[in-house]
Amino acid sequence: MKNLLIGLSPVRLSFAGGGTDQPEFYEKFGGNVITTSIDKFTYTIIHPRFDNLFQAFSPDFQKYYTASNYEKIVIRDGTEIASSVIKSMKFKKGINVILCSDVPAGSGLGASSSLAVNLVNVISYLKHEKLSESQIAEKAFHIGRKILHWPIGKQDEYISSFGGFNYIKFKKEKVSVVPIKMSKNTQKELEQSLLLFREGNTRNSSKILTKQIQMIKNRNPDTLNSLLNVKDLAKNMYASLKQSDITKFGELLHQGWVAKKKFTKNVSNSRIDKIYDLALKNGALGGKITGAGGGGHMLFYCELSKQKKLEKKLHTLGLERVQFSFYDDGPKIVQTPDMSNF
């Protein structure tokens, strides 16, 4: 195991304000999100090579990037994050890179952004560069938005880089990450009241987000009003959490989902609506689809006494519950034997 380095970075759950983290929106109106990292991770395994070639493996996508000189590296599906980080950060030493995740692609849990944060953190470590949480997040976002041309907002990079339960405020001038302080009992009760289910259909969020960005640029009144609404909901959710009012949190989760469905027509579909309606009829106070919408995972707020019934009902529609816990940290390098040759 000598000279092996393993990096990990958490994925996230976003509770309110998603969509207001798009630069096209927050640079004019400002944005707010409530979000937390959870104990599901992306992993980057690095092994130094005997030459100066870059080689990457992505078991999740069943992709292999054959060993190549730095100057000849091109971006290819399945290993595009590794290739773009290596090129962007001008890392020219030979390494083998293995990429994998606890969650499937298209999960709606921010895995791609988590992996970008992970790699930026690892490569900066190998280059002996100390980057702040904000610098890691901004670098990962730049790679996703400007190099890979993903139609993403900024919240995923920031929550994976900072970790914890946060109220994040986006402005044109800066991004502010405000940790949400709750008592241990309140946080535990909230954690136990949230149920996460794998919906079964992974989705490509690019089309949904691209349409949403276009609607913002065109100043579509329905899209803008919905985004302004969820921005206010995030602010109200922050106030409810500070007051330990988690019942209000559940109610706002529902209001946020109703507003989010007005962003674009592809956020929901008949299956997701059916699941959501069934959940509300069987104990859920509120919920949402994770990520941009269209599929992936669904999250519900439900009191403990009603959870068995809810879980049983959703199981009949093919939903599988995913156990999780809140996670307080950002990216880590969990194994660092002798890397002195770097």
N, C-alpha and C positions, 0 to 999 in steps of 0.2 A: 504493500500500500504506500510505499515511499513516493513522495512527490505527487500525491493525488490531492486535489482540492475540490471541495464540494460547497456550492453556494445554494442557499434556499431563500425564497421570498414568498410572503403570504399572498393569497388571493383575498377578495373582499366581498362584503355584502353592502349594497347601497340602499338606504332606507328612504331618502327623500332628496329632491333637488336634482336628480339625474337629468342631464340635458342642458342644465344651466352652466355646466362646466365646459361647454363648447365655446372656443374663442369668438366665434361669430356672434354669440349671444352675450357672453359676460363682458366683452370689451365695450359694449354699449350700455348694457343694463345691469351688470354685476351678476354674480351667481353664488348660490349657497348649496352645500350638500351635507347630509348626515350619513356617515359611512363608518364601517369598521373592518379591520382585517380579521380573518378567521384562521383556524388551525388546519388549513389546507394549503399546500405549497406547490410552487414550481421549483425544479431542481436543475442545477447546472453542475456537471461533473467535468473537471478539467484535468487533463494529463499532459505534461510537457513531452514534446516529441524530440527525437534525436536530430531532426533537421528543422528548417524554418517554414514548414508547410502547415497550412490550416486544414483541418478535417472535422466534419461534424456529422453527428448521428441524431435522428429524431425518431425514437421508437413509436411515439404516439401517432406520428404521421407516416411511419414506415418510410422515412426518407433518409438518404445518405448523400452527403456532399463529399465528393472524392477529394483527396489531398491536393492542395493547390497552393501556388505561390501567392503572397499577399497581393501583388500587382494584378493577378488574374482572377481574384475573387469576384464573383457576380452573385446577385441576389436571386435565390431560387425558392419556390414554395416548399415549406416544410422545415427549411433551415434558414429562412430569410432574416430572422431576428439575430441569430448568431453572426451571420455574414455581415449584416448592416452595422452591428455594434463593433465588430472587429475593424471594419473599414472606417467607420466614423471616428473611432478612438485611436486609429493608426497603430494598432497592435500588430507588430510584424514578427514576433517570435512564434516558433512552431508549437501548436497545441492540438490535441484531440478534444473535441467538445461533445458531450452527450446531454441532450435536453429531454426532460420528462416532467410530468405533472401529476398531482393527485386528482385533478378534475379533467374531464374530456374537453376537447376543443369545442368551441361554441356553447360553453356552459353558462355564459352570462355572468361569470364570477370574476372577470378581469384577468384571466390567466395569461393572455398574450402580453398585456402591459406588465404584469408581475414578472414574467420571464425577461422582458426588456430591462426592468429595474434590476433583476437578479444579475444579468450579464454585465450591465454597466457597473454594478458594485464589484463584481469579481474582477473584471478587466482593470478597473481603477486600482484595485488592491494589487494586482500583478504588476502594474506600472508604478506602484509606490506613490499613488496620488490619493490624497485624502479629500473626498468630496462630501459636502454636506447633504442632508436629506433632500433639501430643495434642489441642489445641483444634480443629484442622481435622478430625481423626478423629472426635471426639465430636460436633461439629456435623453432620458428614455422617451419622453413625449416628443422631442424633436425628431428622434429616430423614427418613431411610429408615424408622426404626422408629415414630416418633410421628406424623409427618405423612403419610407414604405408606403406613404400616401394613404394611410388608414384614416377614415373620417372620425377620429376619436376625440373625446374631451380629455380633460386633465385629471379627473378625480382618481382614476385607477392607478396612475403612476404615483400620485401623491400619497394615497392611502397605503400602497405597498411599500413605498419608501419610508414613510413615517411610522406606520403601524399604529394600532390602538383604535379607540373609539373617538371619532373626531367630528367637529363642525368645521368644514373647510369653506372659506370665503374666497371667491375669485374676482379679481378686478384686473383691469388692463395693466396697472402698474405693478401689482404683486399678488401673490397667493398667500393667504394666512391660514395656518392650521391651528385650530383651537381644541385642545383635548377636552372631552366632555367628562366632567367629574360627577360620578355617581357613587353612592355608598355601595359597599360590596354586596349587601343584601338586595338592593335595587337592581344592580347589574346582574346578579345571579337570577333573580326573578325574571328579568327581561330575557336573559339568555334561555331560560327554561320555557318561556312562553313563545319562543320563535321556532317554527318548524320549517325545515328546508326539504323540498322534494325535487328529485330529478324528474323532469317532465317527460323525458324520453326522446324528444326530438331536438337535436342540436341544431343551431341555426347560424347563418352567416349574417352578422349584424351590419355589414358594410352597406347593403342596399337601404336598410332602414335609416341608418345614420346619415347616409348621403342625401336621402330624401329630406330628412329633418333639417340638415344644414341648408339645403336649397330653399326650403320653406322659410328659414330664418333670413336668409339673404334677400328673399323676395318680400320680406316683411308680411308674411301671411298672418292675418289677424288671429285666426284660430290657434295657430302654432305659438305665436308670441304670447297671447293671453294665457294659454295653458302653461307655458314656461314661466311666465311671471307668477302664475298661481302656485306652481310647485316650488318656486323660489321662496314665496311667502310661507308655504307649508313647511319647508325645511327650517325656516326661522321659528315657526311655532313649535315644531317638533323639538328643536333645541331647548326652547323655554320649558316644554313639558318634561324633558329629561332632567333638566336642572332642578325641577320641582319634584322629581321622582314620581311623576304621574305617568306610569307606563300604560294605563288604560287609554289615556289620551293619545299616547304613542300609537297604539293599535288603530284607533279611529282615524288618525292622520295618515297612517299607512294606506287605509282604504281610500281616503280622499285623494291621496297622491296617485293611486292607481287609476282612479276615474279620470283625473286630469291628464295623466300620461297617455291614456288611450286616444287623446285628442291631438297628440303630436303629429302623427301620421297614421294612415289606415292600417299599416302592417305591424303595428306594435302588438296587437292582439289578433286572435282568430277564433273561429267557432269552438275549437277544442279548448283553448285557454279560457274562453268565457264560460264554457260548461264546467270546467274544473273549478274556476273561481266561484261561480254561483253555488256549486255543490258544497264548497268549503264554507261559504257564509251560512248556508242552511244547516251546517253540522258543527257549529261551534266557533269558527274563525270570526274574529272581529274585523280583521282587515288583512290585506296581503298585496302581493305584486309579482310580476314576472321579474326575474333578475336581468340586469343588463339592458340592452336596447329594446328587447322584446322579441316576439316571434317564436320563442322556445327557450330551451335550456333548463333552468331551474325555477321553481316557484316557492315563494316565501310567504308564510302565514303567521299572524299573531293569534294565539289561541290559549285560553286558560288551561292549566294543567288538568282539571277535572273533565275537560271535554276533548282532550287530545287523542285518547284511544279511539273514540268514535270517529273523529276526523280522519285519523290515519287509516282506519279500516275502510272508510268510504272512498278515500282517494286511491287506495290500493286497488279498488275495483276498476278504476280507470287507468291502471297501469303505472301509477306513480310510486316511486321508491323513495322512502325517507332517507335523508343524508344527515347523520349525526355530526354536529360541529360545536366548537366552543369559540368564544371571542379570543383574540390573540393580541398581545400588547406590543409586540416588537415588529421592526421592519426587517430588511434583508440581513442575512447572517452568512458568515463563512464558518461552517460547522466542523470542518476538518482541515487543518493546515499543517501537515508534516513539512519537512524541509523543502522549501521552494527556493532555496538560495540560488539555484542556477538561473532564476529569472532576474 
